[in-house]
Amino acid sequence: LERMLQSYGKGKRVWLYGRSAGAHIALCLGIQFKDKIEGIISLYPVTDMEKFYRWGHEFDILNTRKLLRRLLGSSPEEGAKIYQEASPLNKITSDYPRVLLAHGARDPLVPIEQSDLFSQKLTENNVSYTYLRLTRATHGFDVFWNGASSQAFKIYLKSFLKNTTEIK
């Protein structure tokens, strides 16, 4: 991001956009580069790595625990600090960039509670944000750009990009 910001121009602020793991990365970059980011658009992100590790469901096609142990080098029991450091949820402050969160309540890969927790933390820190909680959507709802969930998302996205205030 630092190199991109240098080529983009000094003093200019950028928008970050991410889906799933990319949304997690965008939220983490929001912590490190908060003064250089205008806003973050985050779709179905993982925000609390330890809770994500402990979340179990019968259709875990990613083998989440194994994936996180390989990615972070341990389990939360062995490396609690690593899991805390990798969780943007734990680092939100009042100067965090504004956020558009969108998550499907029927997401089988990343539980919607990940965005619920992030939303609560943004509220606690008085950060401007919009949270689109899609009751019928699943992971990757935006792949079908003309689907009902994507249509709702486009409406919120357009308003979010135009306005500097939160949509309620």
C-alpha angles and dihedrals in degrees: 000000000000091000091047091051091051093053093042093056139274116274094017120122123219138209120236123210127185142163124209107321089009089054089053090052092047091052090049091049087052088065096048098041103027094140091055099046124085094192146327127238107201124183120193096334132181105236104166112044096190094052089045090052092051095045108105129188135163096246099053096150091166094056086228099194094051091045093051093045089054093043097045099028097240148027121273089258091058098036111023092154092056091053091048092049091050092052116089088197090074096054106050115131132173092265094058114127118261115270140210108204121190123178137161117235089217095053107144095189105044116025115234088234086079090067092037090058092046091049091052091050092049089051092049090053096043093242116160111244146147121220119200106192106188110203098200101031128108134199110305094020089155093063088084096059093187095046121113095256092048091049090054090046092051091054092052093042093053092049092044093053093047099045134056093205131080121264111230 
